[in-house]
Amino acid sequence: MPERQRADARRNYARILAVAEEEVAAHGAGASLEQIARVAGVGSATVRRHFPTRHALLEAVSRQRIEALSVRAHELSVAAERDSRGTLLEWLTDVVAYCVAARGLAAALAYEGPSSDSITENACSAALETAGEPLLRRAADDGAVTQGVTVADLITLAVGVVLATEHHRDPAASAHRLFRLAVTGLGPRPDGEVTGVAPAERRGCG
């Protein structure tokens, strides 16, 4: 491909991605690809050439959030003196918070569809699996989590909670409440608290 064509393709990609970020922020995972093309000033075919599926576009839009969550996992993993279960759940609570705050992120982390054999085929989820593995391994070594649980399981749980509550009156509060319930089970605690998970009102999205 001639250098000028490559430069044009790079400019188109950057313009489409910038518009896509705005459209997904405004309309969520269902943002119109045709509208993105119109605002970016390119044809629909150009959008689909750069992003052959909606999921590919959502992954690109979510890349910075995924990188931030990966960095956060690393920061927590080197805090060796901290409670391993609480540290793992703190990171997962961040994943929930980011998914609530960043429209389209939960969809980017979800399965692409029936043709997907594994969640690891999803680039966003694969990155988070890699980032979260040291946290889970440490918790497993401490006997703080059930044997056989995988990071993919936990991401699927977090994403499912976010998608199930996205149309609630207060999605953030609902998502955090259900996630805390999921990770502690139905048994009541005398103090009413959930070990290792800070209340939603004290959590931020970063």
Contact map, one row per residue, 1 for C-alpha under 8 A:
11101100000000000000000000000000000000000000000000000000000000000000000000000000000000000000000000000000000000000000000000000000000000000000000000000000000000000000000000000000000000000000000000000000000000
11111100000000000000000000000000000000000000000000000000000000000000000000000000000000000000000000000000000000000000000000000000000000000000000000000000000000000000000000000000000000000000000000000000000000
11111110000000000000000000000000000000000000000000000000000000000000000000000000000000000000000000000000000000000000000000000000000000000000000000000000000000000000000000000000000000000000000000000000000000
01111111000000000000000000000000000000000000000000000000000000000000000000000000000000000000000000000000000000000000000000000000000000000000000000000000000000000000000000000000000000000000000000000000000000
11111111100000000000000000000000000000000000000000000000000000000000000000000000000000000000000000000000000000000000000000000000000000000000000000000000000000000000000000000000000000000000000000000000000000
11111111110000000000000000000000000000000000000000000000000000000000000000000000000000000000000000000000000000000000000000000000000000000000000000000000000000000000000000000000000000000000000000000000000000
00111111111000000000000000000000000000000000000000000000000000000000000000000000000000000000000000000000000000000000000000000000000000000000000000000000000000000000000000000000000000000000000000000000000000
00011111111100000000000000000000000000000000000000000000000000000000000000000000000000000000000000000000000000000000000000000000000000000000000000000000000000000000000000000000000000000000000000000000000000
00001111111110000000000000000000000000000000000000000000000000000000000000000000000000000000000000000000000000000000000000000000000000000000000000000000000000000000000000000000000000000000000000000000000000
00000111111111000000000000000000000000000000000000000000000000000000000000000000000000000000000000000000000000000000000000000000000000000000000000000000000000000000000000000000000000000000000000000000000000
00000011111111100000000000000000000000000000000000000000000000000000000000000000000000000000000000000000000000000000000000000000000000000000000000000000000000000000000000000000000000000000000000000000000000
00000001111111110000000000000000000000010100000000000000000000000000000000000000000000000000000000000000000000000000000000000000000000000000000000000000000000000000000000000000000000000000000000000000000000
00000000111111111000000000000000000000000000000001000000000000000000000000000000000000000000000000000000000000000000000000000000000000000000000000000000000000000000000000000000000000000000000000000000000000
00000000011111111100000000000000000000000000000000000000000000000000000000000000000000000000000000000000000000000000000000000000000000000000000000000000000000000000000000000000000000000000000000000000000000
00000000001111111110000000000000000000010000000000000000000000000000000000000000000000000000000000000000000000000000000000000000000000000000000000000000000000000000000000000000000000000000000000000000000000
00000000000111111111000000000000000110010000001000000000000000000000000000000000000000000000000000000000000000000000000000000000000000000000000000000000000000000000000000000000000000000000000000000000000000
00000000000011111111100000000000000000000000000000000000100110000000000000000000000000000000000000000000000000000000000000000000000000000000000000000000000000000000000000000000000000000000000000000000000000
00000000000001111111110000000000000000000000000000000000000000000000000000000000000000000000000000000000000000000000000000000000000000000000000000000000000000000000000000000000000000000000000000000000000000
00000000000000111111111000000000000100110000000000000000000000000000000000000000000000000000000000000000000000000000000000000000000000000000000000000000000000000000000000000000000000000000000000000000000000
00000000000000011111111100000000000100000000000000000000100010000000000000000000000000000000000000000000000000000000000000000000000000000000000000000000000000000000000000000000000000000000000000000000000000
00000000000000001111111110000000000000000000000000000000000010000000000000000000000000000000000000000000000000000000000000000000000000000000000000000000000000000000000000000000000000000000000000000000000000
00000000000000000111111111000000000000000000000000000000000000000000000000000000000000000000000000000000000000000000000000000000000000000000000000000000000000000000000000000000000000000000000000000000000000
00000000000000000011111111110011000100000000000000000000000000000000000000000000000000000000000000000000000000000000000000000000000000000000000000000000000000000000000000000000000000000000000000000000000000
00000000000000000001111111111110000000000000000000000000000000000000000000000000000000000000000000000011000000000000000000000000000000000000000000000000000000000000000000000000000000000000000000000000000000
00000000000000000000111111110000000000000000000000000000000000000000000000000000000000000000000000000111000000000000000000000000000000000000000000000000000000000000000000000000000000000000000000000000000000
00000000000000000000011111110010000000000000000000000000000000000000000000000000000000000000000000000010000000000000000000000000000000000000000000000000000000000000000000000000000000000000000000000000000000
00000000000000000000001111111110000000000000000000000000000000000000000000000000000000000000000000000010000000000000000000000000000000000000000000000000000000000000000000000000000000000000000000000000000000
00000000000000000000001111111110000000000000000000000000000000000000000000000000000000000000000000000011000000000000000000000000000000000000000000000000000000000000000000000000000000000000000000000000000000
00000000000000000000000100111110000000000000000000000000010000000000000000000000000000000000000000000011101000000000000000000000000000000000000000000000000000000000000000000000000000000000000000000000000000
00000000000000000000000100111111000000000000000000000000000000000000000000000000000000000000000000000000000000000000000000000000000000000000000000000000000000000000000000000000000000000000000000000000000000
00000000000000000000001101111111101100000000000000000000000000000000000000000000000000000000000000000000000000000000000000000000000000000000000000000000000000000000000000000000000000000000000000000000000000
00000000000000000000001000000111111100000000000000000000000000000000000000000000000000000000000000000000000000000000000000000000000000000000000000000000000000000000000000000000000000000000000000000000000000
00000000000000000000000000000011111110000001001000000100000000000000000000000000000000000000000000000000000000000000000000000000000000000000000000000000000000000000000000000000000000000000000000000000000000
00000000000000000000000000000001111111000001000000000000000000000000000000000000000000000000000000000000000000000000000000000000000000000000000000000000000000000000000000000000000000000000000000000000000000
00000000000000000000000000000011111111100000000000000000000000000000000000000000000000000000000000000000000000000000000000000000000000000000000000000000000000000000000000000000000000000000000000000000000000
00000000000000010011001000000011111111110000000000000000000000000000000000000000000000000000000000000000000000000000000000000000000000000000000000000000000000000000000000000000000000000000000000000000000000
00000000000000010000000000000000111111111111011000000000000000000000000000000000000000000000000000000000000000000000000000000000000000000000000000000000000000000000000000000000000000000000000000000000000000
00000000000000000000000000000000011111111111000000000000000000000000000000000000000000000000000000000000000000000000000000000000000000000000000000000000000000000000000000000000000000000000000000000000000000
00000000000000000010000000000000001111111100000000000000000000000000000000000000000000000000000000000000000000000000000000000000000000000000000000000000000000000000000000000000000000000000000000000000000000
00000000000100110010000000000000000111111100000000000000000000000000000000000000000000000000000000000000000000000000000000000000000000000000000000000000000000000000000000000000000000000000000000000000000000
00000000000000000000000000000000000011111110000000000000000000000000000000000000000000000000000000000000000000000000000000000000000000000000000000000000000000000000000000000000000000000000000000000000000000
00000000000100000000000000000000000011111111011000000000000000000000000000000000000000000000000000000000000000000000000000000000000000000000000000000000000000000000000000000000000000000000000000000000000000
00000000000000000000000000000000000011001111111000000000000000000000000000000000000000000000000000000000000000000000000000000000000000000000000000000000000000000000000000000000000000000000000000000000000000
00000000000000000000000000000000110011000111111100000000000000000000000000000000000000000000000000000000000000000000000000000000000000000000000000000000000000000000000000000000000000000000000000000000000000
00000000000000000000000000000000000000000011111110000000000000000000000000000000000000000000000000000000000000000000000000000000000000000000000000000000000000000000000000000000000000000000000000000000000000
00000000000000000000000000000000000010000111111111000000000000000000000000000000000000000000000000000000000000000000000000000000000000000000000000000000000000000000000000000000000000000000000000000000000000
00000000000000010000000000000000100010000111111111110000000000000000000000000000000000000000000000000000000000000000000000000000000000000000000000000000000000000000000000000000000000000000000000000000000000
00000000000000000000000000000000000000000001111111111000000000000000000000000000000000000000000000000000000000000000000000000000000000000000000000000000000000000000000000000000000000000000000000000000000000
00000000000000000000000000000000000000000000111111110000000000000000000000000000000000000000000000000000000000000000000000000000000000000000000000000000000000000000000000000000000000000000000000000000000000
00000000000010000000000000000000000000000000011111110000000000000000000000000000000000000000000000000000000000000000000000000000000000000000000000000000000000000000000000000000000000000000000000000000000000
00000000000000000000000000000000000000000000001111111101100000000000000000000000000000000000000000000000000000000000000000000000000000000000000000000000000000000000000000000000000000000000000000000000000000
00000000000000000000000000000000000000000000001111111101100000000000000000000000000000000000000000000000000000000000000000000000000000000000000000000000000000000000000000000000000000000000000000000000000000
00000000000000000000000000000000000000000000000100111111100000000000000000000000000000000000000000000000000000000000000000000000000000000000000000000000000000000000000000000000000000000000000000000000000000
00000000000000000000000000000000100000000000000000111111110000000000000000000000000000000000000000000000000000000000000000000000000000000000000000000000000000000000000000000000000000000000000000000000000000
00000000000000000000000000000000000000000000000000001111111000000000000000000000000000000000000000000000001100010000000000000000000000000000000000000000000000000000000000000000000000000000000000000000000000
00000000000000000000000000000000000000000000000000111111111100000000000000000000000000000000000000000000000000000000000000000000000000000000000000000000000000000000000000000000000000000000000000000000000000
00000000000000001001000000000000000000000000000000111111111110000000000000000000000000000000000000000000000000000000000000000000000000000000000000000000000000000000000000000000000000000000000000000000000000
00000000000000000000000000001000000000000000000000000111111111000000000000000000000000000000000000000001101100000000000000000000000000000000000000000000000000000000000000000000000000000000000000000000000000
00000000000000000000000000000000000000000000000000000011111111100000000000000000000000000000000000000000100110000000000000110000000000000000000000000000000000000000000000000000000000000000000000000000000000
00000000000000001000000000000000000000000000000000000001111111100000000000000000000000000000000000000000000000000000000000000000000000000000000000000000000000000000000000000000000000000000000000000000000000
00000000000000001001100000000000000000000000000000000000111111110000000000000000000000000000000000000000000000000000000000000000000000000000000000000000000000000000000000000000000000000000000000000000000000
00000000000000000000000000000000000000000000000000000000011111111100000000000000000000000000000000000001100100000000000000010000000000000000000000000000000000000000000000000000000000000000000000000000000000
00000000000000000000000000000000000000000000000000000000001111111110000000000000000000000000000000000000000000000000000000010000000000000000000000000000000000000000000000000000000000000000000000000000000000
00000000000000000000000000000000000000000000000000000000000011111111000000000000000000000000000000000000000000000000000000000000000000000000000000000000000000000000000000000000000000000000000000000000000000
00000000000000000000000000000000000000000000000000000000000001111111100000000000000000000000000001000000000000000000000000000000000000000000000000000000000000000000000000000000000000000000000000000000000000
00000000000000000000000000000000000000000000000000000000000001111111110000000000000000000000000000000000000000000000000000010011000000000000000000000000000000000000000000000000000000000000000000000000000000
00000000000000000000000000000000000000000000000000000000000000111111111000000000000000000000000000000000000000000000000000000000000000000000000000000000000000000000000000000000000000000000000000000000000000
00000000000000000000000000000000000000000000000000000000000000011111111100000000000000000000000000000000000000000000000000000000000000000000000000000000000000000000000000000000000000000000000000000000000000
00000000000000000000000000000000000000000000000000000000000000001111111110000000000000000010011000000000000000000000000000000001000000000000000000000000000000000000000000000000000000000000000000000000000000
00000000000000000000000000000000000000000000000000000000000000000111111111000000000000000000000000000000000000000000000000000011001100000000000000000000000000000000000000000000000000000000000000000000000000
00000000000000000000000000000000000000000000000000000000000000000011111111100000000000000000000000000000000000000000000000000000001000000000000000000000000000000000000000000000000000000000000000000000000000
00000000000000000000000000000000000000000000000000000000000000000001111111110000000000000010000000000000000000000000000000000000000000000000000000000000000000000000000000000000000000000000000000000000000000
00000000000000000000000000000000000000000000000000000000000000000000111111111000000000000010000000000000000000000000000000000000001100100000000000000000000000000000000000000000000000000000000000000000000000
00000000000000000000000000000000000000000000000000000000000000000000011111111100000000000000000000000000000000000000000000000000001000000000000000000000000000000000000000000000000000000000000000000000000000
00000000000000000000000000000000000000000000000000000000000000000000001111111110000000000000000000000000000000000000000000000000000000000000000000000000000000000000000000000000000000000000000000000000000000
00000000000000000000000000000000000000000000000000000000000000000000000111111110000000100010000000000000000000000000000000000000000000100000000000000000000000000000000000000000000000000000000000000000000000
00000000000000000000000000000000000000000000000000000000000000000000000011111111000000100000000000000000000000000000000000000000000001100000000000000000000000000000000000000000000000000000000000000000000000
00000000000000000000000000000000000000000000000000000000000000000000000001111111000000000000000000000000000000000000000000000000000000000000000000000000000000000000000000000000000000000000000000000000000000
00000000000000000000000000000000000000000000000000000000000000000000000000111111110000000000000000000000000000000000000000000000000000000000000000000000000000000000000000000000000000000000000000000000000000
00000000000000000000000000000000000000000000000000000000000000000000000000001111110000000000000000000000000000000000000000000000000000000000000000000000000000000000000000000000000000000000000000000000000000
00000000000000000000000000000000000000000000000000000000000000000000000000000011111000000000000000000000000000000000000000000000000000000000000000000000000000000000000000000000000000000000000000000000000000
00000000000000000000000000000000000000000000000000000000000000000000000000000011111101100000000000000000000000000000000000000000000000000000000000000000000000000000000000000000000000000000000000000000000000
00000000000000000000000000000000000000000000000000000000000000000000000000000000111111100000000000000000000000000000000000000000000000000000000000000000000000000000000000000000000000000000000000000000000000
00000000000000000000000000000000000000000000000000000000000000000000000000000000011111110000000000000000000000000000000000000000000000100110010100000000000000000000000000000000000000000000000000000000000000
00000000000000000000000000000000000000000000000000000000000000000000000000000000001111111000000000000000000000000000000000000000000000000010000110000000000000000000000000000000000000000000000000010000000000
00000000000000000000000000000000000000000000000000000000000000000000000000000000011111111100000000000000000000000000000000000000000000000000000000000000000000000000000000000000000000000000000000111000000000
00000000000000000000000000000000000000000000000000000000000000000000000000011000011111111110000000000000000000000000000000000000000000100000000000000000000000000000000000000000000000000000000000010000000000
00000000000000000000000000000000000000000000000000000000000000000000000000000000000111111111000000000000000000000000000000000000000100110010000000000000000000000000000000000000000000000000000000000000000000
00000000000000000000000000000000000000000000000000000000000000000000000000000000000011111111100000000000000000000000000000000000000000000000000000000000000000000000000000000000000000000000000000011000000000
00000000000000000000000000000000000000000000000000000000000000000000000000000000000001111111110000000000000000000000000000000000000000000000000000000000000000000000000000000000000000000000000000011100000000
00000000000000000000000000000000000000000000000000000000000000000000100110010000000000111111111000000000000000000000000000000000000000000000000000000000000000000000000000000000000000000000000000000000000000
00000000000000000000000000000000000000000000000000000000000000000000000000000000000000011111111100000000000000000000000000000000000000000000000000000000011001000000000000000000000000000000000000000000000000
00000000000000000000000000000000000000000000000000000000000000000000000000000000000000001111111110000000000000000000000000000000000000000000000000000000000000000000000000000001001000000000000000001000000000
00000000000000000000000000000000000000000000000000000000000000000000100000000000000000000111111111000000000000000000000000000000000000000000000000000000000000000000000000000000000000000000000000000000001110
00000000000000000000000000000000000000000000000000000000000000000000100000000000000000000011111111100000000000000000000000000000000000000000000000000000000001000000000000000000000000000000000000000000000000
00000000000000000000000000000000000000000000000000000000000000000000000000000000000000000001111111110000000000000000000000000000000000000000000000000000000001100100000000000011000000000000000000000000000000
00000000000000000000000000000000000000000000000000000000000000000000000000000000000000000000111111111000000000000000000000000000000000000000000000000000000000000000000000010001000000000000000000000000001110
00000000000000000000000000000000000000000000000000000000000000001000000000000000000000000000011111111100100000000000000000000000000000000000000000000000000000000000000000000000000000000000000000000000000011
00000000000000000000000000000000000000000000000000000000000000000000000000000000000000000000001111111111110000000000000000000000000000000000000000000000000000100100000000000000000000000000000000000000000000
00000000000000000000000000000000000000000000000000000000000000000000000000000000000000000000000111111110010000000000000000000000000000000000000000000000000000000100010000110010000000000000000000000000000000
00000000000000000000000000000000000000000000000000000000000000000000000000000000000000000000000011111110000000000000000000000000000000000000000000000000000000000000000000010000000000000000000000000000000010
00000000000000000000000010000000000000000000000000000000000000000000000000000000000000000000000001111111100000000000000000000000000000000000000000000000000000000000000000000000000000000000000000000000000000
00000000000000000000000111111000000000000000000000000000000000000000000000000000000000000000000000111111110000000000000000000000000000000000000000000000000000000000000000000000000000000000000000000000000000
00000000000000000000000110011000000000000000000000000000010001000000000000000000000000000000000000100111111100000000000000000000000000000000000000000000000000000000000000000000000000000000000000000000000000
00000000000000000000000000001000000000000000000000000000011001000000000000000000000000000000000001100111111110000000000000000000000000000000000000000000000000000000000000000000000000000000000000000000000000
00000000000000000000000000000000000000000000000000000000000000000000000000000000000000000000000000110011111111000000000000000000000000000000000000000000000000100110000000000000000000000000000000000000000000
00000000000000000000000000001000000000000000000000000010010000000000000000000000000000000000000000000001111111000000000000000000000000000000000000000000000000100010000000000000000000000000000000000000000000
00000000000000000000000000000000000000000000000000000010011001000000000000000000000000000000000000000001111111000000000000010000000000000000000000000000000000000000000000000000000000000000000000000000000000
00000000000000000000000000000000000000000000000000000000001000000000000000000000000000000000000000000000111111100000000001011000000000000000000000000000001100100000000000000000000000000000000000000000000000
00000000000000000000000000000000000000000000000000000000000000000000000000000000000000000000000000000000011111110000001001001000000000000000000000000000000100100000000000000000000000000000000000000000000000
00000000000000000000000000000000000000000000000000000000000000000000000000000000000000000000000000000000000011111001011001000000000000000000000000000000000000000000000000000000000000000000000000000000000000
00000000000000000000000000000000000000000000000000000010000000000000000000000000000000000000000000000000000001111111000001000000000000000000000000000000000000000000000000000000000000000000000000000000000000
00000000000000000000000000000000000000000000000000000000000000000000000000000000000000000000000000000000000000111111000000000000000000000000000000000000000000000000000000000000000000000000000000000000000000
00000000000000000000000000000000000000000000000000000000000000000000000000000000000000000000000000000000000000011111100000000000000000000000000000000000000000000000000000000000000000000000000000000000000000
00000000000000000000000000000000000000000000000000000000000000000000000000000000000000000000000000000000000000011111100000000000000000000000000000000000000000000000000000000000000000000000000000000000000000
00000000000000000000000000000000000000000000000000000000000000000000000000000000000000000000000000000000000000111111111010000000000000000000000000000000000000000000000000000000000000000000000000000000000000
00000000000000000000000000000000000000000000000000000000000000000000000000000000000000000000000000000000000000000111111010000000000000000000000000000000000000000000000000000000000000000000000000000000000000
00000000000000000000000000000000000000000000000000000000000000000000000000000000000000000000000000000000000000100001111111000000000000000000000000000000000000000000000000000000000000000000000000000000000000
00000000000000000000000000000000000000000000000000000000000000000000000000000000000000000000000000000000000001100001111111001100000000000000000000000001000000000000000000000000000000000000000000000000000000
00000000000000000000000000000000000000000000000000000000000000000000000000000000000000000000000000000000000000000000011111101100100000000000000000000001000000000000000000000000000000000000000000000000000000
00000000000000000000000000000000000000000000000000000000000000000000000000000000000000000000000000000000000000000001111111101100000000000000000000000000000000000000000000000000000000000000000000000000000000
00000000000000000000000000000000000000000000000000000000000000000000000000000000000000000000000000000000000011110000011111111100000000000000000000000000000000000000000000000000000000000000000000000000000000
00000000000000000000000000000000000000000000000000000000001000000000000000000000000000000000000000000000000000000000000111111110000000000000000000000000000000000000000000000000000000000000000000000000000000
00000000000000000000000000000000000000000000000000000000001001100100000000000000000000000000000000000000000110000000000001111111000000000000000000000000000000000000000000000000000000000000000000000000000000
00000000000000000000000000000000000000000000000000000000000000000000000000000000000000000000000000000000000011000000001111111111100000000000000000000001001000000000000000000000000000000000000000000000000000
00000000000000000000000000000000000000000000000000000000000000000000000000000000000000000000000000000000000000000000001111111111110000000000000000000000000000000000000000000000000000000000000000000000000000
00000000000000000000000000000000000000000000000000000000000000000100010000000000000000000000000000000000000000000000000000111111111000000000000000000000000000000000000000000000000000000000000000000000000000
00000000000000000000000000000000000000000000000000000000000000000100110000000000000000000000000000000000000000000000000000011111111100000000000000000000000000000000000000000000000000000000000000000000000000
00000000000000000000000000000000000000000000000000000000000000000000000000000000000000000000000000000000000000000000000100001111111110000000000000000011001000000000000000000000000000000000000000000000000000
00000000000000000000000000000000000000000000000000000000000000000000000000000000000000000000000000000000000000000000000000000111111111000000000000000000000000000000000000000000000000000000000000000000000000
00000000000000000000000000000000000000000000000000000000000000000000011011000000000000000000000000000000000000000000000000000011111111000000000000000000000000000000000000000000000000000000000000000000000000
00000000000000000000000000000000000000000000000000000000000000000000010010000000000000010000000000000000000000000000000000000001111111110000000000000010000000000000000000000000000000000000000000000000000000
00000000000000000000000000000000000000000000000000000000000000000000000000000000000000000000000000000000000000000000000000000000111111111000000000000010000000000000000000000000000000000000000000000000000000
00000000000000000000000000000000000000000000000000000000000000000000000000001000000000000000000000000000000000000000000000000000011111111100000000000000000000000000000000000000000000000000000000000000000000
00000000000000000000000000000000000000000000000000000000000000000000000010011000000100110000000000000000000000000000000000000000000111111110000000000000000000000000000000000000000000000000000000000000000000
00000000000000000000000000000000000000000000000000000000000000000000000000000000000000010000000000000000000000000000000000000000000111111111000010000110000000000000000000000000000000000000000000000000000000
00000000000000000000000000000000000000000000000000000000000000000000000000000000000000000000000000000000000000000000000000000000000011111111100000000000000000000000000000000000000000000000000000000000000000
00000000000000000000000000000000000000000000000000000000000000000000000000000000000100000000000000000000000000000000000000000000000001111111110000000000000000000000000000000000000000000000000000000000000000
00000000000000000000000000000000000000000000000000000000000000000000000000000000000110010000000000000000000000000000000000000000000000111111111110000000000000000000000000000000000000000000000000000000000000
00000000000000000000000000000000000000000000000000000000000000000000000000000000000000000000000000000000000000000000000000000000000000011111111111100000000000000000000000000000000000000000000000000000000000
00000000000000000000000000000000000000000000000000000000000000000000000000000000000000000000000000000000000000000000000000000000000000001111111100000000000000000000000000000000000000000000000000000000000000
00000000000000000000000000000000000000000000000000000000000000000000000000000000000100000000000000000000000000000000000000000000000000000111111100000000000000000000000000000000000000000000000000000000000000
00000000000000000000000000000000000000000000000000000000000000000000000000000000000000000000000000000000000000000000000000000000000000000011111111000000000000000000000000000000000000000000000000000000000000
00000000000000000000000000000000000000000000000000000000000000000000000000000000000110000000000000000000000000000000000000000000000000000011111111000000000000000000000000000000000000000000000000000000000000
00000000000000000000000000000000000000000000000000000000000000000000000000000000000010000000000000000000000000000000000000000000000000010011001111101000000000000000000000000000000000000000000000000000000000
00000000000000000000000000000000000000000000000000000000000000000000000000000000000000000000000000000000000000000000000000000000000000000001001111111000000000000000000000000000000000000000000000000000000000
00000000000000000000000000000000000000000000000000000000000000000000000000000000000000000000000000000000000000000000000000000000000000000001000011111000000000000000000000000000000000000000000000000000000000
00000000000000000000000000000000000000000000000000000000000000000000000000000000000000000000000000000000000000000000000000000000000000000000000001111100000000000000000000000000000000000000000000000000000000
00000000000000000000000000000000000000000000000000000000000000000000000000000000000000000000000000000000000000000000000000000000000000000000000011111110110000000000000000000000000000000000000000000000000000
00000000000000000000000000000000000000000000000000000000000000000000000000000000000000000000000000000000000000000000000000000000000000010000000000011111110000000000000000000000000000000000000000000000000000
00000000000000000000000000000000000000000000000000000000000000000000000000000000000000000000000000000000000000000000000000000000100110010000000000001111111000000000000000000000000000000000000000000000000000
00000000000000000000000000000000000000000000000000000000000000000000000000000000000000000000000000000000000000000000001100001000100000000000000000000111111100000000000000000000000000000000000000000000000000
00000000000000000000000000000000000000000000000000000000000000000000000000000000000000000000000000000000000000000000000000000000000000000000000000001111111110000000000000000000000000000000000000000000000000
00000000000000000000000000000000000000000000000000000000000000000000000000000000000000000001000000000000000000000000000000000000000000000000000000001111111111000000000000000000000000000000000000000000000000
00000000000000000000000000000000000000000000000000000000000000000000000000000000000000000001000000000000000010000000000000001000100000000000000000000011111111100000000000000000000000000000000000000000000000
00000000000000000000000000000000000000000000000000000000000000000000000000000000000000000000000000000000000011000000000000000000000000000000000000000001111111110000000000000000000000000000000000000000000000
00000000000000000000000000000000000000000000000000000000000000000000000000000000000000000000000000000000000000000000000000000000000000000000000000000000111111111000000000000000001000000000000000000000000000
00000000000000000000000000000000000000000000000000000000000000000000000000000000000000000001001100000000000000000000000000000000000000000000000000000000011111111100000000000000001000000000000000000000000000
00000000000000000000000000000000000000000000000000000000000000000000000000000000000000000000000100100000011011000000000000000000000000000000000000000000001111111110000000000000000000000000000000000000000000
00000000000000000000000000000000000000000000000000000000000000000000000000000000000000000000000000000000000000000000000000000000000000000000000000000000000111111111000000000000000000000000000000000000000000
00000000000000000000000000000000000000000000000000000000000000000000000000000000000000000000000000000000000000000000000000000000000000000000000000000000000011111111100000000010011000000000000000000000000000
00000000000000000000000000000000000000000000000000000000000000000000000000000000000000000000000100110000010000000000000000000000000000000000000000000000000001111111110000100010000000000000000000000000000000
00000000000000000000000000000000000000000000000000000000000000000000000000000000000000000000000000000000011000000000000000000000000000000000000000000000000000111111110000000000000000000000000000000000000000
00000000000000000000000000000000000000000000000000000000000000000000000000000000000000000000000000000000000000000000000000000000000000000000000000000000000000011111111000000000000000000000000000000000000000
00000000000000000000000000000000000000000000000000000000000000000000000000000000000000000000000000000000000000000000000000000000000000000000000000000000000000001111111100100110000000000000000000000000000000
00000000000000000000000000000000000000000000000000000000000000000000000000000000000000000000000000010000000000000000000000000000000000000000000000000000000000000111111100100000000000000000000000000000000000
00000000000000000000000000000000000000000000000000000000000000000000000000000000000000000000000000000000000000000000000000000000000000000000000000000000000000000001111110100000000000000000000000000000000000
00000000000000000000000000000000000000000000000000000000000000000000000000000000000000000000000000000000000000000000000000000000000000000000000000000000000000000000111111100100000000000000000000000000000000
00000000000000000000000000000000000000000000000000000000000000000000000000000000000000000000000000000000000000000000000000000000000000000000000000000000000000000000001111100000000000000000000000000000000000
00000000000000000000000000000000000000000000000000000000000000000000000000000000000000000000000000000000000000000000000000000000000000000000000000000000000000000000000111111100000000000000000000000000000000
00000000000000000000000000000000000000000000000000000000000000000000000000000000000000000000000000010000000000000000000000000000000000000000000000000000000000000100111111111110000000000000000000000000000000
00000000000000000000000000000000000000000000000000000000000000000000000000000000000000000000000010011000000000000000000000000000000000000000000000000000000000000000000001111111000000000000000000000001000000
00000000000000000000000000000000000000000000000000000000000000000000000000000000000000000000000000000000000000000000000000000000000000000000000000000000000000000000000001111111100000000000000000000001100000
00000000000000000000000000000000000000000000000000000000000000000000000000000000000000000000000000000000000000000000000000000000000000000000000000000000000000000000100101111111110000000000000000000000000000
00000000000000000000000000000000000000000000000000000000000000000000000000000000000000000000000100010000000000000000000000000000000000000000000000000000000000001100100000111111111000000000000000000000000000
00000000000000000000000000000000000000000000000000000000000000000000000000000000000000000000100110000000000000000000000000000000000000000000000000000000000000000000000000011111111100000000000000000011000000
00000000000000000000000000000000000000000000000000000000000000000000000000000000000000000000000000000000000000000000000000000000000000000000000000000000000000000000000000001111111110000000000000000001000000
00000000000000000000000000000000000000000000000000000000000000000000000000000000000000000000000000000000000000000000000000000000000000000000000000000000000000001000000000000111111111000000000000000000000000
00000000000000000000000000000000000000000000000000000000000000000000000000000000000000000000100000000000000000000000000000000000000000000000000000000000000011001000000000000011111111100000000000000000000000
00000000000000000000000000000000000000000000000000000000000000000000000000000000000000000000000000000000000000000000000000000000000000000000000000000000000000000000000000000001111111110000000001001000000000
00000000000000000000000000000000000000000000000000000000000000000000000000000000000000000000000000000000000000000000000000000000000000000000000000000000000000000000000000000000111111111100000000000000000000
00000000000000000000000000000000000000000000000000000000000000000000000000000000000000000000000000000000000000000000000000000000000000000000000000000000000000000000000000000000011111111000000000000000000000
00000000000000000000000000000000000000000000000000000000000000000000000000000000000000000000000000000000000000000000000000000000000000000000000000000000000000000000000000000000001111111000000000000000000000
00000000000000000000000000000000000000000000000000000000000000000000000000000000000000000000000000000000000000000000000000000000000000000000000000000000000000000000000000000000000111111110000001100000000000
00000000000000000000000000000000000000000000000000000000000000000000000000000000000000000000000000000000000000000000000000000000000000000000000000000000000000000000000000000000000011111110000000000000000000
00000000000000000000000000000000000000000000000000000000000000000000000000000000000000000000000000000000000000000000000000000000000000000000000000000000000000000000000000000000000010011111000000000000000000
00000000000000000000000000000000000000000000000000000000000000000000000000000000000000000000000000000000000000000000000000000000000000000000000000000000000000000000000000000000000000011111100000000000000000
00000000000000000000000000000000000000000000000000000000000000000000000000000000000000000000000000000000000000000000000000000000000000000000000000000000000000000000000000000000000000000111110100000000000000
00000000000000000000000000000000000000000000000000000000000000000000000000000000000000000000000000000000000000000000000000000000000000000000000000000000000000000000000000000000000000000011111111000000000000
00000000000000000000000000000000000000000000000000000000000000000000000000000000000000000000000000000000000000000000000000000000000000000000000000000000000000000000000000000000000000000001111100000000000000
00000000000000000000000000000000000000000000000000000000000000000000000000000000000000000000000000000000000000000000000000000000000000000000000000000000000000000000000000000000000000000000111110000000000000
00000000000000000000000000000000000000000000000000000000000000000000000000000000000000000000000000000000000000000000000000000000000000000000000000000000000000000000000000000000000000000001111111000000000000
00000000000000000000000000000000000000000000000000000000000000000000000000000000000000000000000000000000000000000000000000000000000000000000000000000000000000000000000000000000000000000000101111100000000000
00000000000000000000000000000000000000000000000000000000000000000000000000000000000000000000000000000000000000000000000000000000000000000000000000000000000000000000000000000000000100010000100111111100000000
00000000000000000000000000000000000000000000000000000000000000000000000000000000000001000000000000000000000000000000000000000000000000000000000000000000000000000000000000000000000000010000000011111000000000
00000000000000000000000000000000000000000000000000000000000000000000000000000000000011101100000000000000000000000000000000000000000000000000000000000000000000000000000000000000000000000000000001111100000000
00000000000000000000000000000000000000000000000000000000000000000000000000000000000001001100100000000000000000000000000000000000000000000000000000000000000000000000000000000000000100000000000001111110000000
00000000000000000000000000000000000000000000000000000000000000000000000000000000000000000100000000000000000000000000000000000000000000000000000000000000000000000000000000000000000000000000000001011111011000
00000000000000000000000000000000000000000000000000000000000000000000000000000000000000000000000000000000000000000000000000000000000000000000000000000000000000000000000000000001000000000000000000001111111000
00000000000000000000000000000000000000000000000000000000000000000000000000000000000000000000000000000000000000000000000000000000000000000000000000000000000000000000000000011001100000000000000000000111111000
00000000000000000000000000000000000000000000000000000000000000000000000000000000000000000000000000000000000000000000000000000000000000000000000000000000000000000000000000001000000000000000000000000011111000
00000000000000000000000000000000000000000000000000000000000000000000000000000000000000000000000000000000000000000000000000000000000000000000000000000000000000000000000000000000000000000000000000000111111100
00000000000000000000000000000000000000000000000000000000000000000000000000000000000000000000010010000000000000000000000000000000000000000000000000000000000000000000000000000000000000000000000000000111111110
00000000000000000000000000000000000000000000000000000000000000000000000000000000000000000000010010000000000000000000000000000000000000000000000000000000000000000000000000000000000000000000000000000000011111
00000000000000000000000000000000000000000000000000000000000000000000000000000000000000000000010011001000000000000000000000000000000000000000000000000000000000000000000000000000000000000000000000000000001111
00000000000000000000000000000000000000000000000000000000000000000000000000000000000000000000000001000000000000000000000000000000000000000000000000000000000000000000000000000000000000000000000000000000000111
